[in-house]
């Protein structure tokens, strides 16, 4: 049993190190040999995580979104009011994306499996925002807005952020764009 625990910790540590590397440098230009050299491990160690570089990158990006979701939800749970929860959610999403370099975001968008993961997570985030808004309307903290419409509005912007359109139009990175979205959205639906 202790050996299995070590293997799980070692595996998680490798994914964390790999994630830090690709968030900083991107991944399209890196080979398995480059990744192994950067992580100071063998190629065979990386092949225990996934059968190919593409699968390794996809698994690492999946790890990124899973970890980010846990961190975002922890921030929401720690918030007391519906307004604070919406702000916490959107700001935390932006903070989770803050370490992502332009190279990473470009590679993420150019590689179909990782772009699909980002799109899937953006859609899940939009659904979560809709629920948070609906809860705020029901509690009387938000104006009687149509939660589905407000969430769709947020989802449209979230999709534009994900597709790098906001960055191209404004120069705002994803983290800054999410902070702006939180500010504008909550001001628009606030009951006070």
C-alpha positions as CSV (number, residue, x, y, z in Angstrom):
1,X,0.0,0.0,0.0
2,X,2.7,2.6,0.8
3,X,4.3,1.9,-2.6
4,X,1.0,2.6,-4.4
5,X,0.6,5.9,-2.4
6,X,4.2,6.9,-3.5
7,X,3.3,6.0,-7.1
8,X,0.2,8.2,-7.0
9,X,2.1,11.1,-5.3
10,X,5.0,10.7,-7.9
11,X,2.5,10.7,-10.7
12,X,0.7,13.8,-9.4
13,X,4.0,15.6,-8.9
14,X,5.0,14.8,-12.5
15,X,1.7,16.1,-13.8
16,X,2.1,19.2,-11.7
17,X,5.7,19.8,-12.9
18,X,4.7,19.1,-16.5
19,X,1.8,21.5,-16.2
20,X,4.0,24.2,-14.8
21,X,6.4,23.7,-17.8
22,X,3.7,23.8,-20.5
23,X,1.9,26.7,-18.9
24,X,5.1,28.7,-19.1
25,X,6.5,27.5,-22.4
26,X,3.6,26.0,-24.4
27,X,3.9,22.5,-25.7
28,X,3.7,22.3,-29.5
29,X,7.5,22.7,-30.0
30,X,8.5,20.3,-27.2
31,X,9.2,16.6,-27.8
32,X,9.0,13.8,-25.2
33,X,12.8,14.0,-25.0
34,X,12.6,17.8,-24.3
35,X,9.9,17.3,-21.7
36,X,12.0,14.5,-20.0
37,X,15.1,16.7,-20.0
38,X,13.2,19.7,-18.5
39,X,11.6,17.5,-15.9
40,X,14.8,15.6,-15.1
41,X,13.2,12.2,-15.7
42,X,13.4,9.5,-18.3
43,X,11.3,9.3,-21.4
44,X,10.1,5.9,-20.1
45,X,8.8,7.7,-16.9
46,X,6.7,10.0,-19.1
47,X,5.4,7.0,-21.1
48,X,4.1,5.6,-17.8
49,X,1.8,8.6,-17.7
50,X,0.6,8.4,-21.4
51,X,1.4,6.5,-24.6
52,X,2.3,9.6,-26.7
53,X,3.2,13.2,-26.4
54,X,-0.3,14.1,-27.6
55,X,-1.9,12.0,-24.9
56,X,0.4,13.3,-22.3
57,X,-0.4,16.9,-23.2
58,X,-4.1,16.1,-23.2
59,X,-3.9,14.4,-19.8
60,X,-1.9,17.3,-18.4
61,X,-4.5,19.8,-19.6
62,X,-7.2,17.7,-18.2
63,X,-5.3,17.7,-14.9
64,X,-5.1,21.5,-15.2
65,X,-8.8,22.0,-15.6
66,X,-9.7,19.5,-12.9
67,X,-7.4,21.2,-10.4
68,X,-8.6,24.7,-11.5
69,X,-12.3,23.6,-11.0
70,X,-11.5,22.4,-7.5
71,X,-9.9,25.7,-6.6
72,X,-12.7,27.7,-8.2
73,X,-15.4,25.8,-6.4
74,X,-13.5,26.2,-3.1
75,X,-13.6,29.9,-3.5
76,X,-17.3,29.8,-4.3
77,X,-18.1,27.8,-1.2
78,X,-16.1,30.3,0.9
79,X,-18.3,33.2,-0.4
80,X,-21.3,34.2,1.6
81,X,-23.7,36.0,-0.7
82,X,-24.9,35.2,-4.3
83,X,-23.1,38.3,-5.6
84,X,-19.9,37.3,-3.9
85,X,-20.2,33.8,-5.3
86,X,-20.6,35.0,-8.9
87,X,-17.6,37.4,-8.5
88,X,-15.6,34.7,-6.7
89,X,-16.3,32.2,-9.5
90,X,-15.4,34.4,-12.4
91,X,-12.4,36.0,-10.7
92,X,-11.1,32.5,-9.7
93,X,-11.5,31.3,-13.2
94,X,-9.4,34.2,-14.4
95,X,-6.8,33.5,-11.6
96,X,-6.6,29.9,-12.6
97,X,-5.8,31.0,-16.2
98,X,-3.3,33.6,-15.1
99,X,-0.2,31.4,-15.2
100,X,-1.0,30.4,-18.8
101,X,1.5,32.0,-21.1
102,X,0.6,33.3,-24.6
103,X,2.5,30.3,-26.0
104,X,0.4,27.9,-23.9
105,X,-2.9,29.5,-25.0
106,X,-1.8,29.5,-28.6
107,X,-0.9,25.8,-28.5
108,X,-4.0,25.0,-26.5
109,X,-6.1,26.6,-29.2
110,X,-4.2,25.0,-32.1
111,X,-4.4,21.4,-30.8
112,X,-7.9,20.0,-31.3
113,X,-8.1,17.8,-28.2
114,X,-7.0,20.6,-25.8
115,X,-9.1,23.2,-27.5
116,X,-12.1,20.8,-27.1
117,X,-11.2,20.5,-23.4
118,X,-11.2,24.3,-23.0
119,X,-14.5,24.5,-24.8
120,X,-16.0,21.8,-22.6
121,X,-14.8,23.6,-19.5
122,X,-16.1,26.9,-20.8
123,X,-19.5,25.4,-21.4
124,X,-19.5,23.9,-17.8
125,X,-18.5,27.3,-16.4
126,X,-21.4,29.0,-18.2
127,X,-23.8,26.4,-16.7
128,X,-22.4,27.1,-13.3
129,X,-22.7,30.9,-13.7
130,X,-26.3,30.4,-14.7
131,X,-27.0,28.4,-11.5
132,X,-25.2,31.1,-9.4
133,X,-27.3,33.8,-11.0
134,X,-30.5,31.9,-10.6
135,X,-29.7,31.4,-6.9
136,X,-29.1,35.1,-6.6
137,X,-32.4,36.0,-8.2
138,X,-34.2,33.6,-6.0
139,X,-32.6,35.1,-2.9
140,X,-33.5,38.6,-4.0
141,X,-29.8,39.7,-4.3
142,X,-30.1,40.2,-8.0
143,X,-32.7,42.0,-10.0
144,X,-35.3,39.7,-11.5
145,X,-33.3,39.0,-14.6
146,X,-33.6,36.0,-16.7
147,X,-30.8,33.8,-15.3
148,X,-30.5,31.8,-18.6
149,X,-30.1,35.0,-20.6
150,X,-27.5,36.5,-18.1
151,X,-25.6,33.2,-18.2
152,X,-25.8,33.1,-22.0
153,X,-24.4,36.6,-22.1
154,X,-21.6,35.5,-19.8
155,X,-21.1,32.3,-21.8
156,X,-20.8,34.3,-25.0
157,X,-18.0,36.4,-23.5
158,X,-16.4,33.3,-21.9
159,X,-16.4,31.7,-25.4
160,X,-14.9,34.8,-26.9
161,X,-12.2,34.8,-24.2
162,X,-11.5,31.1,-24.9
163,X,-11.2,31.7,-28.6
164,X,-8.7,34.5,-28.0
165,X,-11.0,37.1,-29.6
166,X,-11.1,39.3,-26.5
167,X,-7.3,39.3,-26.3
168,X,-7.1,40.3,-30.0
169,X,-9.7,43.0,-29.6
170,X,-8.6,44.5,-26.3
171,X,-5.2,43.1,-25.4
172,X,-6.6,41.7,-22.1
173,X,-5.3,38.3,-21.2
174,X,-7.8,35.7,-20.1
175,X,-7.4,36.4,-16.4
176,X,-8.0,40.2,-16.8
177,X,-10.9,39.5,-19.1
178,X,-12.6,37.3,-16.5
179,X,-12.1,40.0,-13.9
180,X,-13.8,42.5,-16.1
181,X,-16.6,40.1,-16.9
182,X,-17.2,39.6,-13.2
183,X,-17.3,43.3,-12.5
184,X,-19.6,44.2,-15.4
185,X,-22.0,41.2,-15.0
186,X,-22.5,41.6,-11.3
187,X,-23.0,45.4,-11.6
188,X,-25.7,44.8,-14.2
189,X,-27.7,42.2,-12.2
190,X,-27.2,43.7,-8.7
191,X,-30.5,44.4,-7.0
192,X,-29.0,47.2,-5.0
